[in-house]
Amino acid sequence: MKRILLLLLLLTTACAPLTAVAPSPVSSPSPTSTLTPKDRIATAVALDAATQTAQASITPVATLDPSVPTLGPIQHPGTQPGQMFWWNDTVFYEVFVRSFKDSNGDGVGDLNGLIEKLDYLNDGDPTTTSDLGVTGLWLMPIMESPSYHGYDVVDYYTVDQEYGTNEDFQRLMQEAHKRGIRVVVDLVINHTSSENPWFLASDAGDPQYRDWYLWAAQDPNYLGPWGEQVWHAGKSGYYYGIFSPVMPDLNLNNPAVTAEVDRIIHYWLTDLGVDGFRLDAVRHYVEQGRAQENTPATHAWLKNFYQYYKSINPNAFTVGETWTDMASAAQYAGDEVDVSFNFPLADAFVRTANSPLTSSASRQMQATLDAYPEGQFAVFLTNHDQNRVMSVLNDVDKARMAAVMLLTSPGVPFLYYGEEIGMTGVKPDEDIRRPMQWTGDSSTVGFTSGMPWRPAADDYPTVNVATQTDDPDSLLSLYRDLIHLRNDHSALRTGHATVIETGNRSVYALLRYNDEETLLVLVNVDSKPVSDYNLEFESGAPNALALLGLPNPSPFPASAGSSGWRPFAELPARSFAIIQLKP
């Protein structure tokens, strides 16, 4: 059984310092790309007259004056400057604007509706606990698009008119920042819409845009990573689109395309004041022949991209959609994107909550700690591309265990809207992106005064915010408690992590610690009570204070070298405890 040097962790001796794994957020990195940031902007601006004419319909004609307050690095008690970054202090909430809140009765959610609900997410008062407590927002695509989902952009400089205006977005930034909420937006640059003016010009054979996309005179006749067709017939040859014929891939090997991408991020970071980006489909950016994911060329492009956006704003943040194995995903974190989504760990949390065994979560947590720069990964349960976690688990108690593992984990946690109330949904995608269920008194679910763009799930009368808000035993209350606990304890946000073996395959145990405190997380995922678990420590005599979950843990044995400590004689079925250990 693994022995934990608890005395080292608990007594006044300081923990080993964290190692900075990325450039300091207060110093500008030196660009290493072939094109310097200045040169890249100049290249974009200096595109010839024909190019400029074609872009006129999508390029803003005047710079907006946002007056958006800028949030500096967040400093919580116990957070040591230079060791972690503001995103390590942040809990993000993923929002599909179309489905969150409609302000004008057209049945489609919009930015003004989101603004109306910001106090639900965070009211800006750290002394209150009635809000959810999230400190970051990830907005799924909001740029002009012909589709409901927005992952096929036609205009990168304009908010989709169904959601509002650029000025509405600036007001969102103002209101979010007033509450201490950072905002990142989905940036889809692997591909565009087939209706994008760039692609229309390229398909027509315009020499200025022909090489903005990938073309072949004859069908290359090979398939994509999932056995799908990736070459599609256009007007003048075959073009590459890994996801769909209506989503042609951009040629990021073309310096003109890279320069345009730089113009886009410069606009969103400086003119609109966004705090960063979620990078869609990042592992597919640059193809090398038939190699279509995780290519050396993709990594090289991203390293230059990283240097560029840090030169604009050293505090800017990116999170990459790295839906791949852990070893491959970890390669992106630190100098290509700030953090990458950890899909294997997400899957392990959900499988563990749905099973009487914790080996998956423990194994993947250890693999994560070994693979990633400390804290520089994004952890979640499910997202907009996956069946909702409640539909996978089909049990509130299981969902509670998943939430505990998520929100006590190292890394940067992301929640999918409605997850906190147990919203359900299985594919097709439209059904995992249904309207947020605010109330249960009508089929409009408090989302709209009109007809929702998509009907709410059938469980809305019981699964809604209004029903759960004042219920201390609700899933929503647990999420609020966990997020506020994380906000209040630096060890949960930015502390080290150690997986503890318990001697029982149904009990998950994780130690979170820094110089100021040590917290023990215990989760029994079994449907039966568990008493045959043991925690073994080297020595020490701390007090054990229950913070959340099971109350009144037993004292740590006072004798040096004791082993087999059980904070509770029995862990009830699907129960948890978060315990503060004090010298």
Beta strands, then each sheet from edge to edge (+ up, - down):
strand 1: 92-95
strand 2: 136-139
strand 3: 143-144
strand 4: 155-159
strand 5: 182-187
strand 6: 215-216
strand 7: 231-234
strand 8: 237-240
strand 9: 276-279
strand 10: 317-320
strand 11: 339-341
strand 12: 377-379
strand 13: 412-416
strand 14: 496-500
strand 15: 507-513
strand 16: 518-524
strand 17: 543-549
strand 18: 575-582
sheet 1: 1+ 2+ 5+ 9+ 10+ 11+ 12+ 13+ 1+
sheet 2: 3+ 4-
sheet 3: 6+ 8- 7+
sheet 4: 14+ 15- 16+ 18- 17+
end
